[in-house]
């Protein structure tokens, strides 16, 4: 009976991940496509996306803390509520399409709430895993990448046929499906002992009282590594947020843009699903270095691209850059940290990549308006090189720990 329950729950959670990444693809990855069609400038798009990322960073821990404190309000209801807020914001964008200011405001609100959903969706399944149900998270996240690929391909076709408002209509449908699905998740009895909770709370308080300086003295290479993450993610944000501008510069269209996202998303699957096997063959720190090298190679391929097909070819390197970087960074931070620091380490890593996304969004928009696509890609290559060097430097003394 339990085996059947676990299988059913895994499938249900895989569908939830799939729906979330379909929404992410529509609302975030196609943000430039929609906002350019509404006559926003590249610089304004960059500011809007950066504002959404920064706001989400502050909202995420608040909602996480609220979910921990208010036990009578289940996490699945919080997810449904946040998703419902995004639905209302998207509806407002459609209703107030006559005003650029209102479009921009409600688009930011929709993005903030959508980005805030990600850690909540991830936390939902760990409620079951922590109670002893062996849910296959890796498989579910792989389904997310697959549905992202399918959505990116379909949206490119929809936009060509129905216009950019198709993005918002698709968002509404997928958000509503997500809300219905998450509310069907079963309630389970908590078995965690009160003594364990008390011990964990005491450890958390002790950790919070420790200064940042003490933490970084314990891991002397970590700050350098985090700056490497910021630099790499700056380039990563350039080619993801402003890919449609790159495509247009090379003579492509929205269908080419969607196809390019599809290639990248499909290429993520092998490395992400198989990283548990890869890390047995070579340490996570070394895989981080490999990803850094391929980010540099990828940046040069984008810089030298003179046609759409050259960009599409460059997207295949997603499998050895982003698809390696994402699990390798999580594994690496988990392995070099002492038990009491593991959550804090993951938080710093997430903060570094978010900072890279914010800087990439703002700098990319400014560079596009001031120096064009080529100027942005030159800066992106410099960021990738710097990030790779800092990753090599930041992981050089940790071989004995990984």
RODO-2510 file (C-alpha; in nm, 4 decimals, decimal comma):
residues 402
     n   res          X          Y          Z
     1     x     0,0000     0,0000     0,0000
     2     x     0,2813     0,2401     0,0934
     3     x     0,4662     0,1587    -0,2294
     4     x     0,1564     0,2473    -0,4305
     5     x     0,1178     0,5704    -0,2314
     6     x     0,4820     0,6686    -0,2963
     7     x     0,4463     0,6000    -0,6692
     8     x     0,1267     0,8049    -0,6871
     9     x     0,2818     1,0907    -0,4905
    10     x     0,5957     1,0905    -0,7067
    11     x     0,3866     1,1161    -1,0236
    12     x     0,1729     1,3911    -0,8728
    13     x     0,4797     1,5873    -0,7630
    14     x     0,6455     1,5418    -1,1020
    15     x     0,3332     1,6948    -1,2585
    16     x     0,3529     1,9845    -1,0106
    17     x     0,7169     2,0497    -1,1020
    18     x     0,6201     2,0271    -1,4683
    19     x     0,3446     2,2868    -1,4302
    20     x     0,5702     2,5207    -1,2307
    21     x     0,8438     2,5201    -1,4940
    22     x     0,5874     2,5711    -1,7695
    23     x     0,4767     2,8873    -1,5889
    24     x     0,8391     2,9910    -1,5335
    25     x     0,9092     2,9488    -1,9030
    26     x     0,6058     3,1546    -2,0035
    27     x     0,6318     3,4388    -1,7552
    28     x     1,0094     3,4707    -1,7024
    29     x     1,1909     3,3261    -2,0034
    30     x     0,9527     3,4972    -2,2467
    31     x     0,9471     3,8227    -2,0465
    32     x     1,1607     4,0087    -2,3011
    33     x     0,9393     3,8909    -2,5867
    34     x     0,6225     4,0187    -2,4187
    35     x     0,7650     4,3420    -2,2788
    36     x     0,9400     4,4403    -2,6028
    37     x     0,6049     4,4022    -2,7789
    38     x     0,4577     4,6466    -2,5220
    39     x     0,7272     4,9042    -2,6180
    40     x     0,9467     4,8639    -2,3100
    41     x     1,3145     4,9498    -2,3672
    42     x     1,5855     4,6911    -2,2975
    43     x     1,7080     4,8916    -1,9991
    44     x     1,3566     4,9068    -1,8532
    45     x     1,3166     4,5292    -1,8953
    46     x     1,6438     4,4747    -1,7113
    47     x     1,5343     4,6965    -1,4207
    48     x     1,1954     4,5221    -1,4035
    49     x     1,3469     4,1722    -1,3893
    50     x     1,6105     4,2789    -1,1385
    51     x     1,3431     4,4325    -0,9143
    52     x     1,1406     4,1097    -0,9273
    53     x     1,4436     3,8971    -0,8339
    54     x     1,5456     4,1213    -0,5445
    55     x     1,1909     4,1380    -0,4065
    56     x     1,1528     3,7595    -0,4300
    57     x     1,4723     3,7123    -0,2269
    58     x     1,3131     3,9034     0,0627
    59     x     0,9662     3,7481     0,0283
    60     x     1,0857     3,3855     0,0121
    61     x     1,2294     3,3590     0,3671
    62     x     0,9308     3,5490     0,5100
    63     x     0,6813     3,3019     0,3616
    64     x     0,9048     3,0092     0,4597
    65     x     0,9128     3,1313     0,8188
    66     x     0,5360     3,1868     0,8121
    67     x     0,4806     2,8310     0,6860
    68     x     0,6941     2,6971     0,9744
    69     x     0,5124     2,9021     1,2400
    70     x     0,1499     2,8701     1,1290
    71     x     0,1051     2,4930     1,1455
    72     x    -0,2707     2,5150     1,0864
    73     x    -0,2125     2,6661     0,7425
    74     x    -0,0720     2,3826     0,5273
    75     x     0,2060     2,4507     0,2808
    76     x    -0,0099     2,3348    -0,0101
    77     x    -0,2652     2,6072     0,0711
    78     x     0,0113     2,8679     0,0828
    79     x     0,1287     2,7553    -0,2621
    80     x    -0,2281     2,7801    -0,3930
    81     x    -0,2652     3,1281    -0,2395
    82     x     0,0602     3,2592    -0,3899
    83     x    -0,0273     3,1099    -0,7295
    84     x    -0,3725     3,2696    -0,7020
    85     x    -0,2043     3,6068    -0,6473
    86     x    -0,0068     3,5552    -0,9685
    87     x    -0,3312     3,4727    -1,1518
    88     x    -0,4862     3,8019    -1,0371
    89     x    -0,1733     3,9952    -1,1416
    90     x    -0,1775     3,8384    -1,4907
    91     x    -0,5479     3,9209    -1,5274
    92     x    -0,4695     4,2826    -1,4318
    93     x    -0,2018     4,2977    -1,7039
    94     x    -0,4669     4,2002    -1,9594
    95     x    -0,7233     4,4453    -1,8175
    96     x    -0,4869     4,7431    -1,7966
    97     x    -0,3043     4,6891    -2,1263
    98     x    -0,3528     5,0597    -2,2098
    99     x    -0,0945     5,1709    -1,9502
   100     x     0,2763     5,0857    -1,9615
   101     x     0,3152     5,1764    -1,5944
   102     x     0,0375     4,9374    -1,4866
   103     x     0,1640     4,6623    -1,7182
   104     x     0,5115     4,6962    -1,5668
   105     x     0,3782     4,7047    -1,2091
   106     x     0,1561     4,3988    -1,2391
   107     x     0,4202     4,2086    -1,4377
   108     x     0,6650     4,2620    -1,1505
   109     x     0,4018     4,1414    -0,9012
   110     x     0,3311     3,8292    -1,1103
   111     x     0,7050     3,7561    -1,1398
   112     x     0,7731     3,8063    -0,7679
   113     x     0,4963     3,5655    -0,6687
   114     x     0,5968     3,3126    -0,9350
   115     x     0,9628     3,3196    -0,8228
   116     x     0,8525     3,2864    -0,4599
   117     x     0,6676     2,9663    -0,5498
   118     x     0,9900     2,7809    -0,6360
   119     x     1,1241     2,7164    -0,2818
   120     x     0,7690     2,6465    -0,1607
   121     x     0,7190     2,3832    -0,4301
   122     x     1,0567     2,2291    -0,3426
   123     x     0,9747     2,2315     0,0303
   124     x     0,6404     2,0601    -0,0249
   125     x     0,7927     1,7283    -0,1272
   126     x     1,0440     1,7344     0,1572
   127     x     0,7541     1,7296     0,4007
   128     x     0,6917     1,3780     0,2718
   129     x     1,0585     1,2797     0,2317
   130     x     1,1323     1,3832     0,5914
   131     x     0,8537     1,1523     0,7059
   132     x     1,0210     0,8555     0,5386
   133     x     0,8530     0,8460     0,1968
   134     x     1,1273     0,7869    -0,0679
   135     x     1,0074     1,0333    -0,3325
   136     x     1,2353     1,0613    -0,6382
   137     x     1,3031     1,4360    -0,6435
   138     x     1,5597     1,4105    -0,9265
   139     x     1,3093     1,2477    -1,1578
   140     x     1,0455     1,5079    -1,0746
   141     x     1,2899     1,7955    -1,1417
   142     x     1,3822     1,6298    -1,4715
   143     x     1,0142     1,6371    -1,5695
   144     x     1,0278     2,0115    -1,4974
   145     x     1,3106     2,0552    -1,7493
   146     x     1,1210     1,8455    -2,0031
   147     x     0,7986     2,0472    -1,9729
   148     x     1,0039     2,3693    -1,9909
   149     x     1,1430     2,2467    -2,3225
   150     x     0,7987     2,1580    -2,4567
   151     x     0,6480     2,4895    -2,3448
   152     x     0,9295     2,6980    -2,4943
   153     x     0,8796     2,5291    -2,8303
   154     x     0,5000     2,5639    -2,8247
   155     x     0,5021     2,9261    -2,7089
   156     x     0,7236     3,0280    -2,9980
   157     x     0,4599     2,8855    -3,2347
   158     x     0,1669     3,0355    -3,0400
   159     x     0,3205     3,3837    -3,0477
   160     x     0,3737     3,3635    -3,4229
   161     x     0,0076     3,2720    -3,4691
   162     x    -0,1819     3,4572    -3,1937
   163     x     0,0518     3,7364    -3,0795
   164     x     0,2339     3,7966    -2,7514
   165     x    -0,0840     3,7967    -2,5385
   166     x    -0,0793     3,4201    -2,5882
   167     x     0,1934     3,4180    -2,3192
   168     x    -0,0489     3,5538    -2,0598
   169     x    -0,3358     3,3253    -2,1607
   170     x    -0,1114     3,0195    -2,1337
   171     x     0,0087     3,1415    -1,7918
   172     x    -0,3476     3,1634    -1,6639
   173     x    -0,4357     2,8115    -1,7779
   174     x    -0,1208     2,6554    -1,6291
   175     x    -0,1483     2,8498    -1,3013
   176     x    -0,5069     2,7312    -1,2538
   177     x    -0,4045     2,3706    -1,3235
   178     x    -0,1216     2,4073    -1,0680
   179     x    -0,3617     2,5367    -0,8011
   180     x    -0,6051     2,2485    -0,8547
   181     x    -0,3246     1,9902    -0,8489
   182     x    -0,1487     2,1144    -0,5351
   183     x    -0,4722     2,1118    -0,3360
   184     x    -0,5075     1,7380    -0,4054
   185     x    -0,1863     1,6510    -0,2164
   186     x    -0,2692     1,4286     0,0835
   187     x    -0,2185     1,5319     0,4428
   188     x     0,0242     1,3210     0,6456
   189     x     0,0771     1,2852     1,0184
   190     x     0,4015     1,4331     1,1508
   191     x     0,6236     1,1825     1,3314
   192     x     0,9177     1,4085     1,4137
   193     x     0,9769     1,4064     1,7902
   194     x     0,9454     1,7191     2,0007
   195     x     1,2906     1,6594     2,1517
   196     x     1,4428     1,6628     1,8040
   197     x     1,2567     1,9872     1,7231
   198     x     1,3866     2,1490     2,0429
   199     x     1,7450     2,0443     1,9691
   200     x     1,7190     2,1698     1,6125
   201     x     1,5771     2,5052     1,7291
   202     x     1,8640     2,5487     1,9764
   203     x     2,1208     2,4699     1,7067
   204     x     1,9542     2,7160     1,4689
   205     x     1,9675     2,9934     1,7298
   206     x     2,3366     2,9281     1,7973
   207     x     2,4093     2,9390     1,4250
   208     x     2,2212     3,2671     1,3818
   209     x     2,4200     3,4322     1,6591
   210     x     2,7472     3,3572     1,4815
   211     x     2,8938     3,6438     1,2814
   212     x     2,9421     3,6324     0,9049
   213     x     3,3150     3,6914     0,9513
   214     x     3,3491     3,3796     1,1667
   215     x     3,1635     3,1753     0,9091
   216     x     3,3870     3,2838     0,6197
   217     x     3,7026     3,2325     0,8289
   218     x     3,5974     2,8713     0,8705
   219     x     3,5700     2,8402     0,4897
   220     x     3,8426     3,0753     0,3603
   221     x     3,7862     2,9991    -0,0092
   222     x     3,4091     3,0298    -0,0018
   223     x     3,3824     3,4044    -0,0604
   224     x     3,6024     3,3791    -0,3700
   225     x     3,3908     3,0913    -0,4971
   226     x     3,0691     3,2863    -0,4410
   227     x     3,2052     3,5778    -0,6456
   228     x     3,2779     3,3207    -0,9167
   229     x     2,9131     3,2126    -0,9034
   230     x     2,8020     3,5763    -0,9388
   231     x     3,0226     3,6245    -1,2467
   232     x     2,9139     3,3007    -1,4156
   233     x     2,5482     3,3768    -1,3526
   234     x     2,5916     3,7241    -1,4995
   235     x     2,6798     3,5668    -1,8345
   236     x     2,4119     3,2992    -1,7871
   237     x     2,1492     3,5723    -1,7358
   238     x     2,2659     3,7611    -2,0456
   239     x     2,2001     3,4665    -2,2763
   240     x     1,8752     3,3611    -2,1087
   241     x     1,7054     3,6950    -2,0433
   242     x     1,8167     3,8621    -2,3667
   243     x     1,8256     3,5622    -2,6005
   244     x     1,5385     3,7029    -2,8080
   245     x     1,7410     4,0220    -2,8717
   246     x     2,0401     3,8091    -2,9773
   247     x     1,8181     3,6094    -3,2128
   248     x     1,6644     3,9229    -3,3649
   249     x     2,0130     4,0706    -3,4158
   250     x     2,1088     3,7582    -3,6129
   251     x     1,7900     3,7595    -3,8204
   252     x     1,5860     3,5106    -3,6172
   253     x     1,2262     3,5290    -3,4953
   254     x     1,0151     3,4163    -3,1987
   255     x     1,0008     3,0580    -3,3281
   256     x     1,3816     3,0458    -3,3428
   257     x     1,3911     3,1832    -2,9874
   258     x     1,1507     2,9152    -2,8623
   259     x     1,3435     2,6433    -3,0448
   260     x     1,6675     2,7645    -2,8861
   261     x     1,5181     2,7435    -2,5358
   262     x     1,3893     2,3948    -2,6153
   263     x     1,7356     2,2736    -2,7177
   264     x     1,8902     2,4097    -2,3969
   265     x     1,6209     2,2618    -2,1725
   266     x     1,6392     1,9151    -2,3302
   267     x     2,0172     1,9165    -2,3008
   268     x     1,9861     1,9685    -1,9242
   269     x     1,8184     1,6333    -1,8701
   270     x     2,1092     1,3844    -1,8998
   271     x     2,3456     1,5694    -1,6635
   272     x     2,0809     1,6586    -1,4063
   273     x     1,9266     1,3123    -1,3950
   274     x     2,2645     1,1392    -1,3990
   275     x     2,4654     1,3647    -1,1700
   276     x     2,4420     1,1139    -0,8845
   277     x     2,6393     0,8749    -1,1063
   278     x     2,8801     1,1439    -1,2326
   279     x     2,9762     1,2557    -0,8820
   280     x     3,0837     0,8996    -0,8025
   281     x     3,3324     0,9162    -1,0905
   282     x     3,4708     1,2623    -1,0132
   283     x     3,4267     1,5039    -0,7223
   284     x     3,1679     1,7818    -0,7308
   285     x     3,4434     2,0442    -0,7095
   286     x     3,6012     1,9126    -1,0281
   287     x     3,2619     1,9086    -1,2037
   288     x     3,2223     2,2739    -1,1021
   289     x     3,5527     2,3477    -1,2765
   290     x     3,4382     2,1592    -1,5878
   291     x     3,1198     2,3640    -1,5978
   292     x     3,3237     2,6851    -1,5634
   293     x     3,5421     2,5887    -1,8615
   294     x     3,2395     2,5176    -2,0785
   295     x     3,0744     2,8436    -1,9750
   296     x     3,3813     3,0202    -2,1176
   297     x     3,3685     2,8149    -2,4392
   298     x     2,9964     2,8838    -2,4690
   299     x     3,0490     3,2569    -2,4207
   300     x     3,2984     3,2648    -2,7088
   301     x     3,0636     3,0670    -2,9335
   302     x     2,7869     3,3206    -2,8681
   303     x     3,0288     3,6066    -2,9286
   304     x     3,1448     3,4615    -3,2612
   305     x     2,7972     3,3590    -3,3814
   306     x     2,6997     3,5111    -3,7151
   307     x     2,3769     3,3192    -3,7717
   308     x     2,0838     3,1665    -3,5846
   309     x     2,2073     2,8102    -3,6375
   310     x     2,5384     2,8949    -3,4665
   311     x     2,3457     3,0080    -3,1584
   312     x     2,1368     2,6911    -3,1692
   313     x     2,4595     2,4876    -3,1799
   314     x     2,5961     2,6802    -2,8820
   315     x     2,2853     2,5902    -2,6830
   316     x     2,3872     2,2241    -2,6840
   317     x     2,6651     2,3202    -2,4410
   318     x     2,3918     2,3754    -2,1803
   319     x     2,4472     2,0077    -2,0925
   320     x     2,8066     2,0694    -1,9790
   321     x     2,7691     2,4230    -1,8386
   322     x     2,4447     2,5057    -1,6558
   323     x     2,3294     2,1417    -1,6281
   324     x     2,6561     2,0515    -1,4508
   325     x     2,6888     2,3750    -1,2562
   326     x     2,3472     2,3514    -1,0873
   327     x     2,3763     2,0076    -0,9184
   328     x     2,7555     2,0361    -0,8706
   329     x     2,7194     2,3605    -0,6729
   330     x     2,4520     2,2060    -0,4464
   331     x     2,6589     1,8899    -0,3878
   332     x     2,9788     2,0902    -0,3328
   333     x     2,8280     2,3243    -0,0742
   334     x     2,6728     2,0305     0,1082
   335     x     3,0029     1,8384     0,1143
   336     x     3,2420     2,1111     0,2293
   337     x     3,0124     2,2399     0,5050
   338     x     2,9962     2,1131     0,8605
   339     x     2,6517     1,9820     0,9589
   340     x     2,5551     2,3024     1,1386
   341     x     2,6437     2,5158     0,8343
   342     x     2,4797     2,3264     0,5491
   343     x     2,1579     2,5250     0,5304
   344     x     2,3501     2,8513     0,5625
   345     x     2,5899     2,7417     0,2885
   346     x     2,3057     2,6651     0,0485
   347     x     2,1517     3,0030     0,1318
   348     x     2,4730     3,1877     0,0467
   349     x     2,5002     2,9943    -0,2791
   350     x     2,1412     3,0823    -0,3743
   351     x     2,2104     3,4446    -0,2844
   352     x     2,5189     3,4532    -0,5085
   353     x     2,3321     3,3164    -0,8105
   354     x     2,0433     3,5564    -0,7462
   355     x     2,2889     3,8474    -0,7268
   356     x     2,4326     3,7325    -1,0596
   357     x     2,0811     3,7276    -1,2062
   358     x     2,0086     4,0784    -1,0769
   359     x     2,3371     4,2190    -1,2081
   360     x     2,2975     4,0351    -1,5390
   361     x     1,9442     4,1675    -1,5864
   362     x     2,0388     4,5291    -1,5199
   363     x     2,3804     4,5302    -1,6907
   364     x     2,2489     4,3376    -1,9912
   365     x     1,9658     4,5842    -2,0539
   366     x     2,1998     4,8820    -2,0165
   367     x     2,4659     4,7278    -2,2427
   368     x     2,2109     4,6411    -2,5124
   369     x     2,0947     5,0037    -2,5305
   370     x     2,4450     5,1520    -2,4995
   371     x     2,6643     4,9066    -2,6932
   372     x     2,4298     4,6641    -2,8708
   373     x     2,4254     4,2853    -2,8725
   374     x     2,7947     4,2517    -2,9557
   375     x     2,8967     4,4793    -2,6686
   376     x     2,6842     4,2812    -2,4244
   377     x     2,8360     3,9511    -2,5409
   378     x     3,1918     4,0863    -2,5052
   379     x     3,1153     4,1794    -2,1450
   380     x     2,9508     3,8389    -2,0990
   381     x     3,2654     3,6591    -2,2153
   382     x     3,4742     3,8606    -1,9707
   383     x     3,2327     3,7670    -1,6896
   384     x     3,2491     3,3971    -1,7842
   385     x     3,6317     3,4005    -1,7871
   386     x     3,6432     3,5758    -1,4491
   387     x     3,3888     3,3325    -1,3058
   388     x     3,5814     3,0303    -1,4299
   389     x     3,9084     3,1571    -1,2784
   390     x     3,7424     3,2306    -0,9441
   391     x     3,5785     2,8853    -0,9380
   392     x     3,9179     2,7217    -0,9989
   393     x     4,0748     2,9371    -0,7269
   394     x     3,7873     2,8896    -0,4832
   395     x     3,7887     2,5096    -0,5044
   396     x     4,1642     2,4524    -0,5038
   397     x     4,2098     2,3632    -0,1320
   398     x     3,8972     2,1541    -0,0835
   399     x     3,9980     1,8319    -0,2547
   400     x     4,0452     1,6625     0,0836
   401     x     3,6829     1,7374     0,1748
   402     x     3,5135     1,6237    -0,1445
***
